[in-house]
């Protein structure tokens, strides 16, 4: 016999009897409800983690961890400023010139952000060098007016390496005919694909010297981009640089530029956890109703056990064990299914998309055109722990009612 006595009797009550098939069906439904709830919860949290990780990686592959500039909005001597930055956490430095413009080819027009870069320095702070699908970043030569564009922009304007393209900038040029917008003809020397539609369709790279001539910057740049060995240290590094460089300098980290976005993502994950946890809670109500029915059916058995010397605490332990079996079974199966699904979300989604020839996430609507998943074991432990606690709480009331059954009243009509 299984020890302790309460666990042995509680496990016997979980087995189906001829007259208790209905109770067994309700128990099975309860287990399935808990399983589905936990599976959905673990999978959703993993997908939310995957989105956050993927977005952060792709965004920080384009923007800098820390940006240094002067209060005037421009940096006069970026080389001297770079020499003054001796923080060991800074692993890369690159100047840039930022501007706006419109890319035109024939009747097609597209607004873009223009970034002037030094190719050799830019590779230290971004992933453009490894993300080119055509051409090379080193093909940006000063005075040759070449540009590297995103894959979506190239598709939109039907451009390829070697294609000419015109860039119109929002600066006026005085002519005998009046004010005219300034424009310059460039040649496409490379095409990158960052797998983020925002950048693939709206970012143009050119050499720093060409951007300085185009925007009439002279020897100045817009700022200095820094890459850190630990991106989570960006706020602290930015504060230290702003203090160390002097009052004429500004240091801005990535959390200030995109912090609201990632905070919103974290809040959304918390809200999704609470909402999906309600599914598990609803399944636990089925456990409560099942145990209440079991207690009603087992009143005679409870009375016999009491007459044989079982205490109210033992009776309560029997039905706590019986109720916990449902919660534990649902939690274990749900956790296993959730982990397996979370680890295989991407191939499953790709298979469904190929089967039905459709796309669930359109690249021109969402930041990411894939469904990433990043399983955190801390989330699995949190979900499983909450489910086990809810399962124990759901068994308390029926077990308490069972402990209050009076033997004389229960056996009066037997």
C-alpha positions in Angstrom: 0.0 0.0 0.0 1.2 3.5 -0.9 2.2 5.6 2.1 0.8 7.8 3.4 -2.7 6.5 3.8 -4.3 9.7 2.4 -2.3 9.6 -0.8 -3.2 5.9 -1.3 -7.0 6.5 -1.0 -6.8 9.7 -3.0 -5.1 8.0 -5.9 -7.7 5.1 -5.8 -10.5 7.7 -6.2 -9.0 9.0 -9.4 -9.6 5.6 -11.1 -12.8 5.3 -13.1 -15.6 3.1 -11.7 -18.6 1.8 -13.5 -20.9 4.4 -11.9 -18.4 7.3 -12.1 -17.6 7.5 -15.8 -19.2 11.0 -15.9 -16.8 12.2 -13.2 -13.9 10.7 -15.0 -14.9 12.5 -18.2 -15.1 15.8 -16.3 -11.7 15.2 -14.8 -10.2 14.5 -18.3 -11.8 17.7 -19.6 -10.2 19.6 -16.7 -6.8 18.1 -17.4 -7.1 19.0 -21.1 -8.2 22.6 -20.2 -5.1 23.0 -17.9 -2.9 21.4 -20.6 -4.1 23.8 -23.4 -3.9 26.8 -21.1 -0.3 26.1 -20.1 0.7 25.2 -23.6 -0.7 28.4 -25.0 0.9 30.4 -22.1 4.4 29.0 -22.6 4.3 29.3 -26.4 3.0 32.9 -26.3 5.6 34.0 -23.8 8.3 32.3 -25.9 7.1 34.1 -29.0 7.0 37.4 -27.2 10.6 36.8 -26.0 11.6 35.9 -29.5 10.1 39.1 -30.9 11.8 41.2 -28.3 15.2 39.5 -28.9 14.9 39.6 -32.7 13.8 43.2 -32.8 16.5 44.4 -30.4 19.1 42.6 -32.4 18.0 43.9 -35.7 17.4 47.5 -34.5 20.8 47.6 -32.8 22.3 46.2 -36.0 21.4 49.5 -37.6 21.4 52.1 -34.9 24.2 52.6 -32.4 24.4 51.7 -28.7 25.5 55.2 -27.9 25.6 58.4 -30.0 27.8 61.3 -29.1 27.3 64.8 -30.5 27.5 68.4 -29.5 24.7 70.6 -28.3 24.7 72.4 -31.6 23.5 69.1 -33.3 26.9 68.7 -35.1 30.3 67.4 -34.2 33.2 69.5 -35.3 36.2 67.2 -34.8 35.1 63.6 -34.5 38.6 62.2 -34.5 39.6 64.2 -31.5 36.4 63.3 -29.7 36.9 59.6 -30.5 40.4 59.8 -29.0 39.0 61.3 -25.8 36.7 58.3 -25.4 38.8 55.7 -23.7 36.2 53.6 -21.9 37.1 49.9 -22.2 33.5 49.0 -22.7 33.5 50.9 -26.1 34.5 48.4 -28.8 33.8 50.5 -31.9 33.6 54.1 -33.1 32.2 55.5 -36.4 31.2 59.0 -37.5 28.0 59.6 -39.4 26.0 62.3 -41.2 22.3 62.0 -41.0 19.8 63.6 -43.4 16.6 63.2 -45.3 15.8 63.0 -48.9 13.7 61.5 -51.7 15.0 58.8 -54.1 13.5 59.2 -57.5 13.7 57.0 -60.6 11.4 57.8 -63.5 8.0 58.4 -62.0 8.7 56.5 -58.8 9.5 58.4 -55.7 10.3 57.2 -52.2 11.2 59.1 -49.0 14.4 57.9 -47.3 16.8 58.6 -44.5 20.3 59.2 -45.7 23.3 58.3 -43.7 26.9 59.2 -44.6 29.4 56.7 -43.3 33.1 55.7 -43.5 32.9 52.0 -44.6 35.9 50.9 -42.7 34.7 52.5 -39.5 31.0 51.6 -40.0 31.8 47.8 -39.9 32.8 48.3 -36.3 29.4 49.5 -35.1 26.8 48.0 -37.4 26.0 44.8 -39.4 25.7 46.4 -42.8 28.9 44.7 -44.0 27.5 41.2 -43.3 24.0 42.0 -44.6 24.8 42.9 -48.2 23.2 40.7 -50.7 24.8 42.5 -53.7 27.9 44.6 -53.9 30.3 45.5 -51.1 30.3 48.3 -48.5 33.9 49.1 -49.5 32.5 50.1 -52.9 31.5 53.5 -51.4 34.4 55.7 -52.5 34.7 59.4 -51.9 33.8 61.5 -54.9 32.3 58.6 -56.8 28.8 59.2 -55.4 27.8 55.7 -54.9 25.0 54.5 -52.6 24.0 51.3 -50.8 20.3 50.8 -50.5 17.9 48.4 -48.9 16.4 45.4 -50.7 12.8 46.7 -50.4 13.7 50.0 -51.8 15.6 48.3 -54.7 12.5 46.2 -55.4 10.2 49.2 -55.2 12.2 51.3 -57.7 13.4 48.4 -59.8 17.1 49.1 -58.9 20.1 46.8 -59.0 23.9 47.3 -58.7 25.0 49.8 -61.3 21.6 51.5 -61.7 21.5 55.3 -61.6 19.2 57.0 -59.1 18.5 60.6 -58.2 18.4 61.9 -54.7 16.5 65.1 -53.9 17.3 66.7 -50.5 15.2 69.4 -48.6 17.6 72.2 -49.3 16.9 75.1 -51.7 19.1 76.1 -54.5 18.9 79.7 -55.8 18.6 79.8 -59.6 17.5 82.5 -62.1 14.2 80.6 -62.3 13.8 80.9 -58.5 14.3 78.4 -55.6 14.8 74.9 -56.7 15.4 71.8 -54.6 18.9 70.4 -54.7 19.4 66.9 -56.2 22.3 64.7 -57.2 22.6 61.6 -59.3 24.1 58.6 -57.7 24.9 55.0 -58.7 23.8 52.0 -56.7 26.9 50.0 -55.6 25.3 47.7 -53.1 22.0 46.3 -51.7 21.6 45.2 -48.1 18.8 43.3 -46.4 18.4 43.8 -42.7 15.1 41.8 -42.6 13.3 44.9 -41.2 11.1 46.6 -43.7 11.5 50.0 -42.0 15.2 50.0 -42.9 15.1 47.9 -46.0 12.7 50.4 -47.6 13.8 53.7 -46.2 17.6 53.9 -45.5 20.3 54.9 -48.0 24.0 54.8 -47.2 26.7 56.9 -48.9 30.3 57.8 -48.2 30.8 60.4 -45.5 32.6 62.8 -47.8 29.8 62.7 -50.4 27.2 63.3 -47.7 29.2 66.3 -46.4 29.3 67.8 -49.9 25.6 67.1 -50.5 24.4 68.5 -47.2 27.1 71.2 -47.1 28.5 70.0 -43.8 32.2 70.9 -44.5 34.4 69.1 -42.0 31.6 68.5 -39.5 29.5 65.4 -38.9 26.2 64.7 -37.3 27.8 62.7 -34.5 29.9 59.7 -33.4 28.3 56.3 -33.1 29.7 53.9 -30.5 29.3 50.1 -30.0 29.6 48.6 -26.6 30.6 45.1 -25.4 27.4 45.0 -23.3 24.4 46.9 -24.7 22.7 46.8 -21.3 25.4 49.1 -20.0 24.5 51.8 -22.6 22.7 54.1 -20.2 25.5 54.1 -17.7 28.2 54.6 -20.4 26.2 57.5 -21.9 25.9 59.3 -18.6 29.6 58.9 -17.9 30.5 60.1 -21.4 28.2 63.1 -21.1 29.9 64.1 -17.8 33.5 63.3 -18.9 33.4 65.1 -22.3 32.0 68.3 -20.9 28.8 70.5 -21.0 29.0 71.1 -24.8 28.5 67.4 -25.6 25.5 65.2 -25.6 25.5 61.4 -25.2 22.3 59.5 -26.1 21.9 55.7 -25.7 19.6 53.3 -27.5 17.2 53.0 -24.6 16.3 56.7 -25.0 15.6 56.3 -28.7 13.7 53.0 -28.6 13.2 52.5 -24.9 9.4 53.1 -25.1 9.1 50.5 -27.7 10.8 47.8 -25.7 9.0 48.8 -22.5 5.7 48.5 -24.3 6.7 45.1 -25.5 7.5 44.1 -21.9 4.1 45.4 -20.7 2.4 43.5 -23.5 4.1 40.3 -22.4 2.9 40.8 -18.8 -0.7 41.5 -19.9 -0.6 38.4 -22.2 0.6 36.3 -19.2 -2.3 37.5 -17.0 -4.9 37.0 -19.8 -3.7 33.5 -20.7 -3.4 32.6 -17.0 -7.2 33.1 -16.8 -7.5 30.2 -19.2 -5.8 28.0 -16.6 -7.9 29.5 -13.9 -11.1 28.6 -15.7 -9.9 25.1 -16.1 -9.3 25.0 -12.3 -12.9 25.8 -11.8 -13.7 22.6 -13.6 -11.5 20.9 -11.0 -13.5 22.4 -8.2 -16.8 21.3 -9.7 -15.5 17.8 -10.3 -14.3 17.4 -6.7 -17.6 18.7 -5.4 -19.4 16.0 -7.3 -16.9 13.4 -6.1 -17.4 14.5 -2.5 -21.1 14.2 -2.9 -20.8 10.7 -4.4 -18.3 9.5 -1.8 -20.3 10.6 1.3 -20.9 7.0 2.3 -17.2 6.1 1.8 -16.2 9.2 3.9 -18.6 8.2 6.7 -17.2 4.6 6.7 -13.6 6.0 6.8 -14.6 8.2 9.7 -16.1 5.3 11.6 -12.9 3.3 11.1 -11.0 6.1 12.8 -10.0 8.5 10.0 -9.7 12.1 11.3 -11.2 15.1 9.4 -7.6 16.1 8.6 -7.1 12.7 6.9 -10.3 13.1 4.9 -9.2 16.5 3.8 -5.8 15.1 2.8 -7.4 12.4 0.7 -9.4 14.9 -1.4 -6.4 17.3 -1.6 -4.4 14.4 -3.0 -7.2 13.5 -5.4 -7.6 17.1 -6.7 -3.8 17.6 -6.9 -3.5 14.7 -9.3 -5.6 16.6 -11.8 -3.6 19.7 -11.4 -0.2 18.0 -11.5 -1.2 15.8 -14.6 -2.4 18.9 -16.5 0.6 20.9 -15.5 3.1 18.2 -16.5 1.5 17.4 -19.9 0.9 21.1 -20.6 4.5 22.0 -19.8 5.9 19.3 -22.0 3.6 20.3 -24.9 4.4 24.0 -24.4 8.1 23.4 -24.4 8.0 21.2 -27.5 5.8 23.7 -29.3 7.9 26.7 -28.3 11.0 25.0 -29.5 9.4 24.2 -32.9 7.2 27.3 -33.6 9.2 28.5 -36.6 9.3 25.2 -38.6 5.6 24.6 -37.8 4.6 28.0 -39.0 6.7 27.7 -42.1 5.1 24.4 -42.9 1.6 25.7 -42.5 2.5 28.7 -44.7 3.9 26.5 -47.4 0.9 24.1 -47.1 -1.7 26.9 -47.6 0.5 29.2 -49.7 0.0 32.2 -47.4 2.0 34.4 -45.1 0.9 35.1 -41.6 3.1 38.1 -41.0 3.4 40.5 -43.9 6.9 42.2 -44.1 5.4 45.5 -45.2 3.1 45.7 -42.2 5.2 44.3 -39.3 8.8 44.9 -38.3 9.6 41.2 -38.7 8.3 38.8 -41.3 9.0 35.7 -39.3 7.7 34.2 -36.1 10.7 33.8 -33.7 10.6 32.0 -30.5 13.0 32.2 -27.5 12.2 29.8 -24.7 13.1 31.0 -21.2 13.2 28.3 -18.5 12.3 31.0 -16.0 9.0 31.5 -17.8 8.4 27.7 -17.8 9.0 27.5 -14.0 6.8 30.5 -13.4 3.9 29.1 -15.4 4.2 25.6 -13.9 4.4 27.0 -10.4 1.3 29.2 -10.9 -0.6 26.2 -12.3 0.4 24.0 -9.4 -0.6 26.6 -6.8 -3.9 27.1 -8.6 -4.5 23.4 -8.6 -3.9 23.1 -4.9 -6.2 26.1 -4.2 -8.9 24.6 -6.3 -8.9 21.4 -4.2 -9.1 23.2 -0.8 -12.8 24.0 -0.7 -14.1 20.5 -1.8 -11.6 18.8 0.6 -12.8 21.1 3.4 -16.4 20.1 2.6 -15.4 16.4 2.7 -13.9 16.8 6.1 -17.2 18.3 7.4 -19.3 15.2 6.5 -21.0 13.7 9.5 -20.9 9.9 9.5 -24.4 9.5 11.1 -26.1 11.7 8.5 -24.2 10.2 5.6 -25.2 6.6 6.6 -28.7 7.3 7.7 -30.3 6.3 4.3 -27.8 3.7 3.2 
